Amino acid sequence: MSLNSFEYVIIGAGFAGAATAYHLARSGAREILILEQEEVPGVHSSGRNAAMVRQVVSDPALAALTREGAAFLRSLPADWPVPVSFEQNGSLLLGSGEGWKKLVQDAELAGQMGMAVECWSRERASDFVPALKGADFEGAVWCATDGVVDINALLTGYLKAAQSLGAQVRYGCAVRGIDVRGDRAIWVVTSAGVINAETLVNAAGPWAGTIAKLAGAVQAPLRPCRRHLFVTAPMSWVGRKWPFVWDVAHEFYFRPESGGLLLCPCDQEEMAPGDPPTDESITELLYDKIQRYLPALSDVAIKNSWAGFRTLSADGRFVIGWDPKVKGFFWVAGLGGHGVTTSSSAGALAAKLILEPVGTGEEEFSPGRFVK
Ligand SMILES: Cc1cc2nc3c(=O)[nH]c(=O)nc-3n(C[C@H](O)[C@H](O)[C@H](O)COP(=O)(O)OP(=O)(O)OC[C@H]3O[C@@H](n4cnc5c(N)ncnc54)[C@H](O)[C@@H]3O)c2cc1C
């Protein structure tokens, strides 16, 4: 390895890039370099999310990753370099009408996959979380092994663990150009010079489409979508051990945070990648939803809010696999709203596909699915 030549160059030190580097290194890969345009990790989606580990989802392929990802977080490897708190207080997913029927099906799928889930009546859920008194829902799916993880410690852990196995991270190093020459010789033009890579991993989160364009790779239909989170001041009646509560019919969620609540109205607006501005009208959307569906929370006062990007693919599935157009270009992108939960499983899948490049291009998450 010369100073500026690496076998694996990963663009992005968010959960996608950090977990891929960790699993590559743990599988024995060497000469790994992560390039991060910011001066510190976690400036974008990976540091701006709700930190919830949610396993019950509709897509069986995604459910396999949420289950495996959650299992990793509940029981981190013994040599994990940083303490990471995981508060396993469970989750309640609320449903009404057709949405409730769908949730029950999702719970059945989760049960078949070995997750401990139960369907609860409205009364039982409201007894458990009194803030649900008077709320508009038919029933709830309880998943005891869900929880909330310390995202900063987790991200630091992936990076430190990868570094202890030889991976390098360069911060303040933005990728500006990608020059693909012949058979797996990729020249990455950065703000700090040119770097040669045999394999280039696109883990650029909301910028994954931009990176693909620079390389001439497949244009996977990825949409960076802004979402807001709100935090209240501490309130004596909030139970610190409450689960996170997600009303999937009316699209909002809340969970305990620093003695108060973290709330989200599940807004979704496509925007160009960057530092998404907050929008006052979303506060109104939040209060509108609270008043309609969660009247017990009508008096909460918001203390703080921010926004981040969920990067969604056209079919909602992750994009993990070799690019069908550019040799040596690998994708770990489009993690949507599940990139924390699935950080380890998505990184492990990426590392496996990178190290055993025998794929047909027809794997569940392959970018090849977007080529007609
Ligand atoms: C409001 C909100 C709530 C969420 N809640 C949850 C949740 O509760 N549970 C859950 O599992 N998931 C949640 N998510 C989703 C989760 O945050 C994402 O799926 C995950 O963080 C995506 O990680 P990433 O590494 O792909 O992207 P990012 O964290 O954005 O990392 C990409 C990195 O690439 C870098 N980069 C980009 N372009 C370049 C370049 N040219 N050169 C160098 N570096 C570059 C960026 O600076 C960035 O650091 C939530 C997301 C949001 C916005």
The ligand as an SDF file (V2000), in Angstrom:
LIG
                    3D

 53 58  0  0  0  0  0  0  0  0999 V2000
  -35.3660   12.3590   11.8400 C   0  0  0  0  0  0  0  0  0  0  0  0
  -34.7800   10.9840   11.6220 C   0  0  0  0  0  0  0  0  0  0  0  0
  -35.0700    9.9690   12.4990 C   0  0  0  0  0  0  0  0  0  0  0  0
  -34.5330    8.6940   12.3190 C   0  0  0  0  0  0  0  0  0  0  0  0
  -34.7600    7.7590   13.2620 N   0  0  0  0  0  0  0  0  0  0  0  0
  -34.1980    6.5240   13.1280 C   0  0  0  0  0  0  0  0  0  0  0  0
  -34.4040    5.5630   14.1430 C   0  0  0  0  0  0  0  0  0  0  0  0
  -35.0290    5.8430   15.1650 O   0  0  0  0  0  0  0  0  0  0  0  0
  -33.8830    4.3210   13.9580 N   0  0  0  0  0  0  0  0  0  0  0  0
  -33.1490    3.9990   12.8330 C   0  0  0  0  0  0  0  0  0  0  0  0
  -32.7370    2.8500   12.7020 O   0  0  0  0  0  0  0  0  0  0  0  0
  -32.9040    4.9260   11.8710 N   0  0  0  0  0  0  0  0  0  0  0  0
  -33.4030    6.1870   12.0010 C   0  0  0  0  0  0  0  0  0  0  0  0
  -33.1740    7.1300   11.0500 N   0  0  0  0  0  0  0  0  0  0  0  0
  -32.4020    6.7500    9.8550 C   0  0  0  0  0  0  0  0  0  0  0  0
  -30.8960    6.7630   10.0830 C   0  0  0  0  0  0  0  0  0  0  0  0
  -30.4990    7.9560   10.7190 O   0  0  0  0  0  0  0  0  0  0  0  0
  -30.1990    6.6270    8.7280 C   0  0  0  0  0  0  0  0  0  0  0  0
  -30.6960    5.4900    8.0360 O   0  0  0  0  0  0  0  0  0  0  0  0
  -28.6910    6.4550    8.8620 C   0  0  0  0  0  0  0  0  0  0  0  0
  -28.1370    7.4130    9.7300 O   0  0  0  0  0  0  0  0  0  0  0  0
  -28.0400    6.5760    7.4780 C   0  0  0  0  0  0  0  0  0  0  0  0
  -26.6320    6.4830    7.6340 O   0  0  0  0  0  0  0  0  0  0  0  0
  -25.6750    6.7840    6.4290 P   0  0  0  0  0  0  0  0  0  0  0  0
  -24.3060    6.4380    6.8720 O   0  0  0  0  0  0  0  0  0  0  0  0
  -26.2200    6.1520    5.1950 O   0  0  0  0  0  0  0  0  0  0  0  0
  -25.8090    8.3820    6.1730 O   0  0  0  0  0  0  0  0  0  0  0  0
  -25.0860    9.5980    6.9080 P   0  0  0  0  0  0  0  0  0  0  0  0
  -25.1270    9.4740    8.3600 O   0  0  0  0  0  0  0  0  0  0  0  0
  -25.6690   10.8550    6.3200 O   0  0  0  0  0  0  0  0  0  0  0  0
  -23.5720    9.4630    6.4750 O   0  0  0  0  0  0  0  0  0  0  0  0
  -23.1200    9.7670    5.1780 C   0  0  0  0  0  0  0  0  0  0  0  0
  -21.7920   10.4840    5.3400 C   0  0  0  0  0  0  0  0  0  0  0  0
  -21.1870   10.6340    4.0520 O   0  0  0  0  0  0  0  0  0  0  0  0
  -20.4720   11.8390    4.0760 C   0  0  0  0  0  0  0  0  0  0  0  0
  -20.2630   12.2850    2.7000 N   0  0  0  0  0  0  0  0  0  0  0  0
  -21.2130   12.5560    1.7910 C   0  0  0  0  0  0  0  0  0  0  0  0
  -20.6600   12.9840    0.6400 N   0  0  0  0  0  0  0  0  0  0  0  0
  -19.3200   12.9670    0.8300 C   0  0  0  0  0  0  0  0  0  0  0  0
  -18.2300   13.3000    0.0090 C   0  0  0  0  0  0  0  0  0  0  0  0
  -18.3800   13.7530   -1.2520 N   0  0  0  0  0  0  0  0  0  0  0  0
  -16.9730   13.1670    0.5160 N   0  0  0  0  0  0  0  0  0  0  0  0
  -16.7760   12.7260    1.7850 C   0  0  0  0  0  0  0  0  0  0  0  0
  -17.8020   12.4120    2.6170 N   0  0  0  0  0  0  0  0  0  0  0  0
  -19.0580   12.5280    2.1390 C   0  0  0  0  0  0  0  0  0  0  0  0
  -21.3920   12.7750    4.8550 C   0  0  0  0  0  0  0  0  0  0  0  0
  -20.6950   13.9000    5.3730 O   0  0  0  0  0  0  0  0  0  0  0  0
  -21.9500   11.8640    5.9300 C   0  0  0  0  0  0  0  0  0  0  0  0
  -21.2280   11.9570    7.1450 O   0  0  0  0  0  0  0  0  0  0  0  0
  -33.7000    8.4200   11.2020 C   0  0  0  0  0  0  0  0  0  0  0  0
  -33.3860    9.4530   10.3120 C   0  0  0  0  0  0  0  0  0  0  0  0
  -33.9050   10.7310   10.5280 C   0  0  0  0  0  0  0  0  0  0  0  0
  -33.5270   11.8420    9.5900 C   0  0  0  0  0  0  0  0  0  0  0  0
  1  2  1  0
  2  3  1  0
  2 52  2  0
  3  4  2  0
  4  5  1  0
  4 50  1  0
  5  6  2  0
  6  7  1  0
  6 13  1  0
  7  8  2  0
  7  9  1  0
  9 10  1  0
 10 11  2  0
 10 12  1  0
 12 13  2  0
 13 14  1  0
 14 15  1  0
 14 50  1  0
 15 16  1  0
 16 17  1  0
 16 18  1  0
 18 19  1  0
 18 20  1  0
 20 21  1  0
 20 22  1  0
 22 23  1  0
 23 24  1  0
 24 25  2  0
 24 26  1  0
 24 27  1  0
 27 28  1  0
 28 29  2  0
 28 30  1  0
 28 31  1  0
 31 32  1  0
 32 33  1  0
 33 34  1  0
 33 48  1  0
 34 35  1  0
 35 36  1  0
 35 46  1  0
 36 37  1  0
 36 45  1  0
 37 38  2  0
 38 39  1  0
 39 40  1  0
 39 45  2  0
 40 41  1  0
 40 42  2  0
 42 43  1  0
 43 44  2  0
 44 45  1  0
 46 47  1  0
 46 48  1  0
 48 49  1  0
 50 51  2  0
 51 52  1  0
 52 53  1  0
M  END
$$$$
